[in-house]
Structure formats: structure tokens, C-alpha cells
Amino acid sequence: MAIAQRRLQIMNPNFLSLAVALSLLLVISSAKVFFEERFDDGWESRWVKSDWKKDENMAGEWNYTSGKWNGDSNDKGIQTSEDYRFYAISAEFPELSNKEKTLVFQFSVKHEQKLDCGGGYMKLLSGDVDQKKFGGDTPYSIMFGPDICGYTTKKVHAILTHNEVNHLIKKEVPCETDQLSHVYTFILRPDATYSILIDNEEKQTGSLYSDWDILPPKQIKDPEAKKPEDWDDKEFIADPEDKKPAGYDDIPKEIPDVDAKKPEDWDDEEDGEWTAPTIPNPEYKGPWKAKKIKNPNFKGKWTAPMIDNPDFKDDPDIYVFPKLKYVGIELWQVKSGTLFDNVLISDDPDYAKKLAEETWGKQKDAEKAAFDEAEKKREEEETKDEPVDSDAEDEKDGSAEGDASDDDDAAVDPAASVDEDAHDEL
């Protein structure tokens, strides 16, 4: 009986929802959340809009919105609203160090404008920052997120600052380029390994030692090493058994064209003796070369052996950012419409994953449906605005063509008039 009741509980949707909620609460209780922003009411009191570029009239304004298409109209974020503008905004949180703990940096971003050139990344900053002056020259500790510009730049930035030098990740991590929301997650661990996730799926992982040039390499090629004199690195050699065929050098490069005919008006006395023009000889194969065979003495391509790098000095705190204190957005956009939401700084990847599932995961299907509907309406409007096909109109009124008067013949063709206007515009 108890087993039957248990099975009924498991099948009960309300019980399942309760189980999920309890699971999330368990994760929350064990996770340390340093900063979380879902842009609820009062968000403006937590964020400071910078005055950067205001004196040049190039500072863009932020809109508080859920966007043109969304999965929940009550779930809002901040969106760039003006084209060809710089944007800078930041929020402060209690200073933290990620020493001996995992650092998770996550947010969602949506490019409603079909972004052709602009950023969708965020920054973590350390120390004391004048938030009203926060801008492109403000030093940062971590810069992470998508960047798109033209056909060449469509990648996820992961830039780490070490000893005041910005280091770009050496691996390519493609970003999403559609007009829907996506969640970007950067995880940095105490063992100096990292992971980059998009929509809760790992896209790249590795080590700070190998995937950034933060420190000199642990090993280098021995600069003193020399290739041995007897080292044979030729993979193929001429076949010593191959002999040049007799008479090979007697084959001419060109031969007379046997199909050529002397022109009828050719005068040998005035034009000289006629000779047929020459054409390439199909039998001519060029200078003779012995065929190539595998070199039995081939040892492979020689490379210098690796040795320990005398300039390498390990830094066990290579992953540490000891005074993280601000999160900010600083970017330039040619075309506005990028929307940021659900910003998280934590020490727990599981909590970050749960948060993404509870926000983006629950809304993505409805958002996609809303986007598809918006696209359908846009296409219908574009079709409605297209000029009427004059040929179709002529067919429709074909029965009246025979009765057209001389005045009708003299009337101006509307299509021709439109073409003339378009030409004048050009």
C-alpha cells in the first residue's frame, strides 16, 4: 500500500513541482551568491549609469523592457536603445576574492536587432571605481561574452587581466548570432581550469596555463639543439633505378600544324616562303625527371627537443582575482537592441545552471514562438507594401483594352513614373 501511495505521489504534477522547488532551495542553501540581478523593481538603485561619452553626445540610453518578443512580458532587462552609441553601466557588490573557490560569472543576452557590429559582453572590475566615469579605458579583471562584427568576428570573448595586462583566450569559441536570448556562463576553478557554457552546454574547457599566454610556457624548444648532419628529412627521393628513355631529348616542344593551309592570297615572291605555324607537341612532356619513390632513410621532420623554460615561474594564484567589486556593461553598438538580464556572480556552477533553467529554460520556447509570430507579421507587412504588379492588373482589365480611347493611349504609365522617380532618387 505504501509503495502504491509513493507511486501516486511521483505521478502527481504538484508533487513534482514541489520536488523541483525543494531541489532548487537545497542548491541555493549551499551556494554562495555574491551578486544576482534579475532587474526587478528598484534595479535602478543598484546600477549606476556612467557619464562616459555624454559630453560628446555619444552616450546611449538604456530601456527597461522585456523586448519585442519574449517568453514572459513581466521578466524585464535593460536594452540598448540608440544606434551608433557607447553604453556604460555598472553595479557594485561586496568585495570578494575567488581564492580557493570556484568563480561563476553568468548572464543572458538577446540581440533583437540582428546585430551586425557590436558587443554583448560584460565585465568584472576590481578595487575602487568611479562608476560615473566607468568607460572603455577603465581597467577590468574579466571581460566575457559574445562579440559580433561583420563576417569575421563572431566569437565569445574571455579576457583575463594579470599584472595589468589583458590576455585573450587563444581558443576560438563561436557565439550565437540569432535574435533570441542566450545564456553565457564562465566558470573559473581553483585548479586553474575553466569552462565556457552557452545555454547550459559546455562549448570550451581547458587550462589557464595553456589557453591564455598569462605566464611564459612551462617548456620551450631547446635553442641550443642542432639538427644532426646525417638526419635525412626528405620523405621522397628520385628513383635511382629510373632511366631516361632513349630519344627523349629529341622530342620537340612544338610541331608544325598539319591542318594549317597556305592562304589563297599568299604571294611567295612578296610574302616569302610560306611555312605552317607551330602548335604544342602533345608528345612533349618537358625536361625529363626521374620518378619519386619513398626515401628508405627518411627519419621524419626534425624538431628541436623540448626543455624546461628557464623563464617560467609558476604562479599558484594565476586564477585568483582578490578584489572583485563591480560588474559592468561597456560597449559600442552600431545598431541598438541588445538586452541583458539575469546577471549572476556565484561560487556554484549547479546554482547557475538551475537559475538558467528557471529563467531562460522556462521561457525559450514561448520566446521563439513570439519571435516567429513577429517575423510572420513583418513579412506580411513587407508583402503588403510591395508595388502592385502592373502585368497582373493588365490581365485583370484585359477585356477593356480593346475599348481604350486615344486619350488612354496617351496616359502616363504609373510603373514607368515610379521607375523615373526611383532613378531620380538614385
C-alpha positions as CSV (number, residue, x, y, z in Angstrom):
1,M,0.0,0.0,0.0
2,A,2.8,2.4,0.9
3,I,4.5,1.6,-2.4
4,A,1.3,2.4,-4.3
5,Q,0.9,5.7,-2.5
6,R,4.5,6.6,-3.3
7,R,3.9,5.9,-7.0
8,L,0.9,8.1,-6.9
9,Q,2.9,10.9,-5.4
10,I,5.6,10.6,-8.0
11,M,2.9,10.8,-10.8
12,N,1.3,13.9,-9.2
13,P,2.4,17.0,-11.1
14,N,2.1,19.1,-7.9
15,F,4.4,16.8,-6.1
16,L,6.9,17.0,-9.0
17,S,6.8,20.8,-8.8
18,L,7.4,20.7,-5.1
19,A,10.3,18.4,-5.6
20,V,11.9,20.7,-8.1
21,A,11.4,23.7,-5.8
22,L,12.9,21.8,-2.9
23,S,15.9,20.8,-5.1
24,L,16.4,24.4,-6.0
25,L,16.2,25.5,-2.4
26,L,18.8,22.9,-1.5
27,V,21.2,24.2,-4.1
28,I,20.5,27.8,-3.0
29,S,21.3,27.0,0.6
30,S,24.7,25.5,-0.3
31,A,25.6,28.1,-2.9
32,K,27.3,31.4,-2.2
33,V,25.7,34.1,-4.3
34,F,27.9,37.3,-4.5
35,F,25.6,39.2,-6.9
36,E,22.3,38.3,-8.6
37,E,20.3,40.8,-10.7
38,R,17.0,39.9,-12.4
39,F,16.2,43.5,-13.0
40,D,13.1,43.6,-10.8
41,D,11.6,46.8,-9.5
42,G,14.2,49.0,-7.9
43,W,17.1,47.9,-10.2
44,E,18.0,51.5,-10.9
45,S,19.0,52.0,-7.3
46,R,21.6,49.2,-7.7
47,W,23.0,50.3,-11.1
48,V,24.9,53.5,-11.9
49,K,24.7,54.9,-15.5
50,S,28.0,56.3,-16.5
51,D,28.5,59.8,-17.9
52,W,31.1,58.4,-20.3
53,K,30.8,59.9,-23.8
54,K,28.0,62.3,-22.7
55,D,30.0,65.4,-23.4
56,E,30.4,64.1,-27.0
57,N,26.7,63.4,-27.2
58,M,27.6,59.7,-27.9
59,A,26.2,58.1,-24.8
60,G,23.3,55.8,-25.4
61,E,20.2,55.4,-23.3
62,W,19.0,52.1,-21.7
63,N,15.4,50.9,-21.9
64,Y,13.8,48.8,-19.2
65,T,11.9,46.3,-21.2
66,S,11.2,42.6,-21.9
67,G,11.8,43.2,-25.5
68,K,9.7,43.0,-28.7
69,W,9.3,39.2,-28.3
70,N,9.7,37.3,-25.0
71,G,8.6,34.3,-23.0
72,D,7.3,36.4,-20.1
73,S,6.4,40.1,-20.5
74,N,6.9,40.6,-16.8
75,D,10.5,39.4,-16.9
76,K,12.4,42.6,-18.0
77,G,16.0,43.5,-18.5
78,I,18.0,46.5,-19.8
79,Q,18.3,47.1,-23.6
80,T,20.4,49.5,-25.7
81,S,18.1,51.9,-27.5
82,E,20.1,54.2,-29.8
83,D,22.2,53.4,-32.8
84,Y,25.9,54.4,-33.1
85,R,26.3,54.9,-29.4
86,F,28.5,54.0,-26.5
87,Y,27.0,52.3,-23.4
88,A,28.3,52.0,-19.9
89,I,26.5,51.0,-16.7
90,S,27.7,49.2,-13.6
91,A,26.7,47.8,-10.2
92,E,28.6,47.3,-7.0
93,F,28.7,44.3,-4.8
94,P,30.6,43.4,-1.6
95,E,34.3,42.9,-2.4
96,L,35.3,39.3,-2.9
97,S,38.2,37.1,-3.7
98,N,37.9,33.8,-5.5
99,K,41.0,32.3,-3.9
100,E,40.4,28.7,-3.2
101,K,36.9,28.8,-4.5
102,T,35.1,28.5,-7.9
103,L,34.0,31.7,-9.6
104,V,30.9,31.6,-11.8
105,F,30.0,34.6,-14.0
106,Q,26.7,34.3,-15.9
107,F,24.2,36.4,-17.7
108,S,21.7,36.2,-20.6
109,V,21.8,38.5,-23.7
110,K,19.5,38.9,-26.7
111,H,20.3,40.7,-29.9
112,E,16.8,41.7,-31.2
113,Q,18.3,44.0,-33.8
114,K,20.0,41.2,-35.8
115,L,23.4,42.5,-34.7
116,D,25.9,43.2,-37.4
117,C,28.6,45.0,-35.4
118,G,28.6,45.4,-31.6
119,G,29.3,43.7,-28.3
120,G,27.1,41.7,-25.9
121,Y,29.8,41.1,-23.2
122,M,30.1,42.1,-19.6
123,K,33.0,42.9,-17.3
124,L,34.1,42.3,-13.7
125,L,36.1,45.0,-12.1
126,S,38.3,45.2,-9.1
127,G,39.3,47.8,-6.5
128,D,37.7,51.2,-6.3
129,V,36.0,52.5,-9.5
130,D,34.3,55.9,-10.1
131,Q,31.1,54.4,-11.6
132,K,30.0,57.7,-13.1
133,K,33.3,57.7,-15.1
134,F,33.2,54.0,-16.0
135,G,34.1,53.6,-19.7
136,G,36.3,51.9,-22.3
137,D,39.6,52.9,-20.5
138,T,38.5,51.7,-17.1
139,P,40.7,48.7,-16.1
140,Y,38.9,45.4,-15.7
141,S,39.7,42.0,-14.4
142,I,37.5,39.8,-16.6
143,M,35.7,40.5,-19.8
144,F,33.3,37.8,-21.0
145,G,30.6,37.4,-23.6
146,P,29.7,37.5,-27.3
147,D,31.1,39.9,-29.8
148,I,29.9,40.2,-33.4
149,C,31.2,42.4,-36.2
150,G,30.8,41.6,-39.9
151,Y,31.6,38.2,-41.2
152,T,35.0,37.8,-39.4
153,T,34.1,38.4,-35.7
154,K,31.5,36.1,-34.2
155,K,33.0,34.8,-31.0
156,V,32.9,34.7,-27.3
157,H,35.4,36.9,-25.6
158,A,37.2,35.6,-22.5
159,I,39.8,38.1,-21.5
160,L,41.6,37.8,-18.2
161,T,43.8,40.6,-16.7
162,H,47.0,39.6,-15.0
163,N,49.6,42.1,-13.7
164,E,47.7,44.9,-15.6
165,V,47.9,43.1,-18.9
166,N,44.8,41.9,-20.7
167,H,45.1,38.3,-22.0
168,L,42.8,37.0,-24.7
169,I,41.8,33.3,-24.8
170,K,43.7,31.6,-27.6
171,K,40.9,29.1,-28.5
172,E,38.0,30.1,-30.8
173,V,34.6,29.9,-29.1
174,P,31.8,30.8,-31.6
175,C,28.9,32.7,-30.2
176,E,25.2,32.6,-31.0
177,T,24.1,35.0,-33.8
178,D,20.3,34.8,-33.9
179,Q,17.8,37.2,-32.4
180,L,16.8,35.1,-29.3
181,S,18.0,35.1,-25.7
182,H,21.1,33.0,-24.8
183,V,22.8,32.3,-21.5
184,Y,26.6,32.7,-21.3
185,T,28.5,31.2,-18.4
186,F,32.2,31.4,-17.5
187,I,33.4,29.1,-14.7
188,L,36.9,29.5,-13.2
189,R,38.2,26.9,-10.8
190,P,40.9,26.8,-8.1
191,D,42.9,24.2,-10.1
192,A,43.2,26.9,-12.9
193,T,40.8,25.1,-15.2
194,Y,37.8,26.8,-16.8
195,S,34.7,26.1,-18.8
196,I,32.6,28.3,-21.1
197,L,28.9,27.3,-21.5
198,I,26.2,28.6,-23.8
199,D,22.6,27.8,-22.8
200,N,23.9,25.3,-20.2
201,E,26.0,23.4,-22.7
202,E,29.8,23.3,-22.4
203,K,31.4,24.8,-25.5
204,Q,35.0,25.0,-24.4
205,T,37.1,23.9,-21.5
206,G,40.8,23.7,-20.6
207,S,43.5,25.3,-18.5
208,L,44.6,28.9,-17.9
209,Y,48.2,27.7,-18.4
210,S,47.6,26.5,-22.0
211,D,44.7,28.6,-23.3
212,W,46.0,32.0,-22.3
213,D,49.5,33.4,-22.5
214,I,49.3,34.7,-18.9
215,L,52.6,33.0,-18.0
216,P,55.5,32.0,-20.1
217,P,55.2,28.4,-21.4
218,K,56.5,25.7,-19.0
219,Q,58.6,24.2,-21.8
220,I,60.3,25.6,-24.9
221,K,62.2,24.2,-27.8
222,D,65.9,23.8,-26.9
223,P,67.6,26.8,-28.6
224,E,71.0,25.0,-28.5
225,A,69.8,21.9,-30.3
226,K,71.0,21.4,-33.8
227,K,69.8,19.0,-36.5
228,P,72.3,16.1,-36.9
229,E,74.2,16.3,-40.1
230,D,73.1,12.7,-41.0
231,W,69.4,13.5,-40.4
232,D,67.5,12.8,-43.6
233,D,64.2,14.7,-43.7
234,K,63.4,14.1,-47.3
235,E,60.3,12.0,-47.5
236,F,60.6,11.2,-51.2
237,I,63.7,10.9,-53.4
238,A,64.4,10.4,-57.1
239,D,64.3,6.7,-58.1
240,P,67.9,5.7,-58.8
241,E,66.7,2.8,-61.0
242,D,64.6,5.0,-63.2
243,K,66.3,5.7,-66.6
244,K,65.6,8.4,-69.2
245,P,64.1,6.8,-72.3
246,A,66.2,6.8,-75.5
247,G,65.5,9.7,-77.8
248,Y,63.6,11.6,-75.0
249,D,65.6,14.8,-75.6
250,D,64.9,14.6,-79.3
251,I,61.1,15.2,-78.9
252,P,60.4,18.8,-80.0
253,K,58.4,21.2,-77.8
254,E,56.4,22.4,-80.8
255,I,55.5,20.8,-84.2
256,P,54.1,22.2,-87.5
257,D,50.3,22.4,-87.6
258,V,49.4,19.7,-90.2
259,D,45.9,21.1,-90.6
260,A,47.1,24.6,-91.5
261,K,46.6,25.7,-95.1
262,K,48.5,28.3,-97.0
263,P,46.2,31.3,-97.6
264,E,45.0,31.7,-101.2
265,D,46.3,35.2,-101.4
266,W,49.8,34.3,-100.2
267,D,52.4,35.5,-102.6
268,D,55.8,33.7,-102.2
269,E,57.6,36.5,-104.0
270,E,56.2,39.3,-101.9
271,D,55.5,37.4,-98.6
272,G,58.3,34.9,-98.7
273,E,58.1,31.2,-98.5
274,W,55.1,30.1,-96.5
275,T,55.6,27.8,-93.6
276,A,52.9,26.2,-91.4
277,P,52.5,27.7,-87.9
278,T,53.6,25.5,-85.0
279,I,51.5,24.1,-82.2
280,P,52.4,22.5,-78.9
281,N,53.6,18.9,-79.3
282,P,51.3,16.5,-77.3
283,E,54.2,14.1,-77.1
284,Y,56.5,16.6,-75.4
285,K,56.5,16.1,-71.6
286,G,59.0,18.7,-70.5
287,P,62.5,18.1,-69.2
288,W,62.9,14.5,-68.0
289,K,62.8,13.8,-64.3
290,A,63.2,10.5,-62.5
291,K,60.1,9.4,-60.8
292,K,59.8,9.8,-57.0
293,I,59.9,7.0,-54.5
294,K,59.7,6.7,-50.7
295,N,63.0,7.5,-49.1
296,P,64.1,4.4,-47.1
297,N,66.3,6.6,-44.9
298,F,63.6,9.2,-44.1
299,K,63.6,10.0,-40.3
300,G,60.7,12.5,-40.3
301,K,60.7,16.2,-39.9
302,W,63.3,17.2,-37.3
303,T,62.2,19.3,-34.4
304,A,64.2,20.6,-31.5
305,P,63.6,18.7,-28.3
306,M,61.6,20.4,-25.5
307,I,63.3,21.6,-22.3
308,D,62.1,23.4,-19.2
309,N,61.7,27.1,-19.8
310,P,64.2,28.9,-17.5
311,D,61.9,32.0,-17.6
312,F,58.9,30.1,-16.4
313,K,57.9,30.8,-12.8
314,D,54.7,29.2,-11.6
315,D,52.0,31.3,-10.0
316,P,49.7,29.1,-8.0
317,D,47.3,32.1,-7.8
318,I,47.1,32.5,-11.5
319,Y,43.3,32.1,-11.3
320,V,42.8,34.5,-8.4
321,F,41.1,37.9,-8.6
322,P,41.4,39.1,-5.0
323,K,39.3,42.3,-5.0
324,L,36.4,41.9,-7.4
325,K,33.8,44.6,-6.6
326,Y,31.8,45.7,-9.6
327,V,30.0,44.2,-12.6
328,G,29.6,46.4,-15.7
329,I,28.5,46.6,-19.3
330,E,30.6,48.8,-21.5
331,L,30.2,48.5,-25.3
332,W,29.8,50.2,-28.6
333,Q,26.9,49.4,-30.9
334,V,26.3,50.4,-34.5
335,K,22.8,49.0,-34.3
336,S,21.0,49.0,-30.9
337,G,18.6,46.4,-29.4
338,T,20.8,44.2,-27.2
339,L,19.0,43.2,-24.0
340,F,20.8,42.0,-20.8
341,D,19.2,40.1,-18.0
342,N,19.7,37.6,-15.1
343,V,23.3,38.6,-14.1
344,L,24.9,36.2,-11.6
345,I,28.2,36.0,-9.8
346,S,28.5,32.9,-7.6
347,D,30.7,30.1,-6.5
348,D,28.4,27.3,-7.5
349,P,28.0,26.1,-11.1
350,D,25.0,24.0,-10.2
351,Y,23.1,27.0,-8.9
352,A,24.0,28.9,-12.1
353,K,22.6,26.0,-14.1
354,K,19.4,25.9,-12.0
355,L,19.0,29.7,-12.4
356,A,19.4,29.4,-16.2
357,E,16.8,26.6,-16.3
358,E,14.3,28.6,-14.1
359,T,14.6,31.7,-16.3
360,W,15.8,31.2,-19.9
361,G,14.9,27.5,-19.9
362,K,11.3,28.1,-19.0
363,Q,10.8,30.9,-21.4
364,K,12.8,30.0,-24.5
365,D,10.0,28.1,-26.3
366,A,7.5,30.9,-25.8
367,E,10.1,33.5,-26.8
368,K,10.8,31.5,-30.0
369,A,7.1,31.3,-30.8
370,A,6.7,35.1,-30.2
371,F,9.7,35.8,-32.5
372,D,8.3,33.6,-35.2
373,E,4.9,35.4,-35.0
374,A,6.7,38.8,-35.1
375,E,8.7,37.6,-38.2
376,K,5.5,36.4,-39.9
377,K,3.8,39.8,-39.3
378,R,6.9,41.6,-40.6
379,E,7.0,39.6,-43.8
380,E,3.2,40.2,-44.3
381,E,3.7,43.9,-43.9
382,E,6.6,43.9,-46.4
383,T,4.5,42.0,-48.9
384,K,1.6,44.4,-48.4
385,D,4.0,47.4,-49.1
386,E,5.3,45.9,-52.3
387,P,4.2,47.7,-55.5
388,V,1.2,46.2,-57.5
389,D,2.3,44.1,-60.4
390,S,1.2,46.1,-63.5
391,D,1.1,43.0,-65.7
392,A,-1.4,41.4,-63.3
393,E,-3.5,44.5,-63.4
394,D,-3.4,44.5,-67.2
395,E,-4.6,40.8,-67.3
396,K,-7.4,41.7,-64.8
397,D,-8.6,44.6,-67.1
398,G,-7.8,42.8,-70.3
399,S,-11.4,42.8,-71.5
400,A,-11.5,46.6,-71.5
401,E,-8.3,47.0,-73.5
402,G,-10.0,47.0,-76.9
403,D,-12.2,49.9,-75.9
404,A,-9.3,52.1,-74.8
405,S,-9.5,55.6,-76.3
406,D,-6.7,57.7,-77.8
407,D,-6.6,59.6,-74.5
408,D,-6.0,56.4,-72.6
409,D,-3.1,55.6,-75.0
410,A,-1.6,59.0,-74.2
411,A,-1.9,58.4,-70.4
412,V,1.3,58.1,-68.4
413,D,2.2,54.5,-67.3
414,P,2.2,54.6,-63.5
415,A,5.0,51.9,-63.3
416,A,7.2,54.0,-65.7
417,S,6.6,57.0,-63.5
418,V,7.7,55.1,-60.4
419,D,10.8,53.9,-62.2
420,E,11.6,57.5,-63.2
421,D,11.2,58.7,-59.6
422,A,13.4,55.8,-58.3
423,H,16.1,56.8,-60.9
424,D,15.9,60.4,-59.8
425,E,16.4,59.3,-56.2
426,L,19.4,57.3,-57.2
